[in-house]
């Protein structure tokens, strides 16, 4: 039995195609152990929207441990990298204008994230479950707002960054923005904020 799955892109500012996209029609669909979402265990290539401006899904079980998002991409789709346990380093170029929720959720071996994209917000559960994260490079001069803002700063932070070790995780930001990050809600919880 073939199980079709459809996704309507919801990237902000209409940067991505609004076409309805068939994500998979494989009968080899399984559930992700980290969440109630499907994935195709036979997928071996990154999938993009028809126009190529949205990265839809990165394959779970490829052996590659580093990935640079192509410059043609403007949006990274909801849970695009979720559960990709082999990834250790991801580079998001400045061409990316929006990242959907939980994009890197459950990437257990992820160590370095380079966010050259100028993001206004850090999406819900963006790096949740990335417990081995060691370095985050952020190019934004203005600290992105932590989505799901709550009065409890630690709770808000944990929704985005999960159980990252705040004592050892290093946040690299532009030199002129260091003090902004040290004072900004959520970001000020990093113990190591240094110049990139």
C-alpha positions as CSV (number, residue, x, y, z in Angstrom):
1,X,0.0,0.0,0.0
2,X,1.4,3.4,-1.0
3,X,1.1,6.1,1.6
4,X,1.2,9.6,0.2
5,X,2.3,12.5,2.4
6,X,1.8,16.1,1.4
7,X,3.2,19.3,2.8
8,X,2.1,22.9,2.2
9,X,5.1,25.1,2.6
10,X,4.7,27.8,5.2
11,X,7.9,29.8,4.9
12,X,7.6,33.4,5.9
13,X,7.8,36.3,3.5
14,X,6.8,34.0,0.6
15,X,10.5,33.1,0.1
16,X,9.6,29.6,-0.8
17,X,7.3,28.0,-3.3
18,X,3.7,27.8,-2.3
19,X,3.1,24.7,-4.4
20,X,1.8,21.6,-2.7
21,X,4.7,19.2,-2.6
22,X,4.7,15.4,-2.5
23,X,7.2,14.6,0.1
24,X,7.2,10.8,-0.3
25,X,5.0,8.0,-1.8
26,X,7.1,5.2,-0.5
27,X,5.7,2.1,1.2
28,X,8.9,2.0,3.3
29,X,7.7,4.7,5.6
30,X,8.5,4.4,9.3
31,X,8.0,6.4,12.4
32,X,10.9,8.4,13.9
33,X,11.7,7.0,17.3
34,X,12.3,10.6,18.6
35,X,8.9,11.9,17.5
36,X,5.6,10.9,16.0
37,X,6.7,11.9,12.5
38,X,7.3,9.7,9.5
39,X,10.5,9.2,7.5
40,X,11.5,7.2,4.5
41,X,14.2,4.8,5.6
42,X,15.3,4.3,1.9
43,X,15.8,8.0,1.3
44,X,19.5,8.6,0.3
45,X,19.4,12.1,-1.1
46,X,18.3,15.5,0.2
47,X,14.9,16.5,-1.1
48,X,14.0,20.0,-2.2
49,X,10.8,21.8,-3.3
50,X,10.2,21.9,-7.0
51,X,11.7,25.4,-7.3
52,X,14.7,24.3,-5.2
53,X,14.3,27.1,-2.7
54,X,13.1,24.9,0.2
55,X,15.1,22.1,1.8
56,X,12.4,19.6,2.6
57,X,14.2,16.6,4.1
58,X,17.7,15.4,4.8
59,X,18.0,11.5,4.8
60,X,18.3,9.8,8.2
61,X,20.9,7.2,7.6
62,X,23.6,8.6,5.3
63,X,27.1,8.3,6.6
64,X,28.1,11.9,5.8
65,X,28.9,13.8,8.9
66,X,29.0,17.4,7.5
67,X,26.5,19.2,5.3
68,X,26.3,22.7,3.8
69,X,22.9,23.8,2.8
70,X,23.0,25.0,-0.9
71,X,23.0,28.7,-1.5
72,X,19.8,28.3,-3.6
73,X,17.8,27.5,-0.4
74,X,15.8,30.2,1.3
75,X,13.9,28.0,3.7
76,X,14.6,24.9,5.8
77,X,11.4,23.0,6.2
78,X,9.8,21.8,9.5
79,X,11.8,18.9,10.9
80,X,14.0,18.7,7.8
81,X,17.0,17.2,9.6
82,X,15.2,15.7,12.5
83,X,16.7,12.5,13.9
84,X,19.8,12.6,11.6
85,X,22.1,11.0,14.0
86,X,25.3,11.0,11.9
87,X,25.5,14.7,11.3
88,X,28.3,16.4,13.3
89,X,28.4,19.8,11.4
90,X,25.8,21.8,9.6
91,X,26.4,25.1,7.7
92,X,23.3,27.3,7.0
93,X,24.2,30.0,4.4
94,X,23.1,33.6,4.5
95,X,20.7,33.0,1.7
96,X,18.4,31.1,4.1
97,X,15.7,33.5,5.3
98,X,13.6,31.2,7.5
99,X,14.0,28.0,9.4
100,X,10.9,26.1,10.4
101,X,10.4,24.5,13.9
102,X,12.4,21.5,15.1
103,X,14.6,21.6,12.0
104,X,17.5,19.9,13.8
105,X,15.6,18.2,16.6
106,X,17.2,14.9,17.7
107,X,20.5,15.3,15.8
108,X,22.3,13.5,18.6
109,X,25.9,13.8,17.3
110,X,25.6,17.4,16.0
111,X,28.6,19.3,17.4
112,X,28.8,22.5,15.3
113,X,26.1,24.7,13.8
114,X,27.1,27.6,11.6
115,X,24.1,30.0,11.2
116,X,25.2,32.5,8.6
117,X,21.5,33.1,7.9
118,X,20.3,36.4,9.5
119,X,17.4,35.0,11.6
120,X,14.9,37.1,13.5
121,X,13.8,34.2,15.6
122,X,15.2,30.9,16.9
123,X,12.5,28.5,16.0
124,X,10.7,26.2,18.5
125,X,12.8,23.1,19.3
126,X,15.4,24.1,16.7
127,X,18.3,22.3,18.4
128,X,16.4,20.2,21.0
129,X,17.9,16.8,21.5
130,X,21.3,18.0,20.2
131,X,22.9,17.2,23.5
132,X,26.5,16.9,22.1
133,X,26.4,20.4,20.6
134,X,29.7,22.2,21.3
135,X,29.7,25.3,19.1
136,X,27.1,27.6,17.6
137,X,28.2,30.3,15.1
138,X,25.6,33.0,14.6
139,X,26.1,35.8,12.1
140,X,23.1,38.0,13.2
141,X,24.2,41.3,14.7
142,X,20.9,41.5,16.6
143,X,20.2,38.5,18.9
144,X,17.3,36.5,17.4
145,X,14.2,36.3,19.6
146,X,13.8,33.0,21.3
147,X,10.5,31.6,20.1
148,X,8.0,30.5,22.7
149,X,9.0,33.4,25.0
150,X,8.0,32.5,28.6
151,X,8.5,34.3,31.9
152,X,10.7,31.3,32.9
153,X,13.9,32.1,30.9
154,X,15.4,28.6,31.4
155,X,12.2,27.0,30.1
156,X,12.1,29.2,27.0
157,X,15.8,28.4,26.4
158,X,15.3,24.6,26.8
159,X,12.4,24.6,24.3
160,X,14.9,25.8,21.6
161,X,18.2,24.3,22.7
162,X,17.2,21.2,24.7
163,X,19.7,19.9,27.2
164,X,22.8,21.6,25.7
165,X,25.5,21.9,28.3
166,X,25.6,25.6,29.0
167,X,28.9,25.4,30.8
168,X,30.8,24.1,27.8
169,X,28.8,25.2,24.8
170,X,30.5,28.1,23.0
171,X,28.4,30.8,21.2
172,X,30.4,32.6,18.5
173,X,28.8,36.0,17.4
174,X,30.0,39.1,15.6
175,X,32.5,41.1,17.6
176,X,30.3,44.2,17.9
177,X,27.4,42.1,19.0
178,X,28.9,40.3,22.0
179,X,27.5,42.7,24.6
180,X,24.0,42.5,23.0
181,X,24.0,38.7,23.3
182,X,25.3,38.8,26.8
183,X,22.3,41.0,27.8
184,X,19.6,39.4,25.5
185,X,16.8,37.2,26.9
186,X,17.8,33.5,26.5
187,X,21.2,34.3,25.0
188,X,22.6,35.7,28.3
189,X,22.3,32.1,29.7
190,X,25.4,31.1,27.6
191,X,28.5,31.2,29.7
192,X,30.8,31.4,26.7
193,X,29.9,34.1,24.3
194,X,32.9,35.0,22.1
195,X,33.8,36.8,18.9
196,X,33.6,34.8,15.7
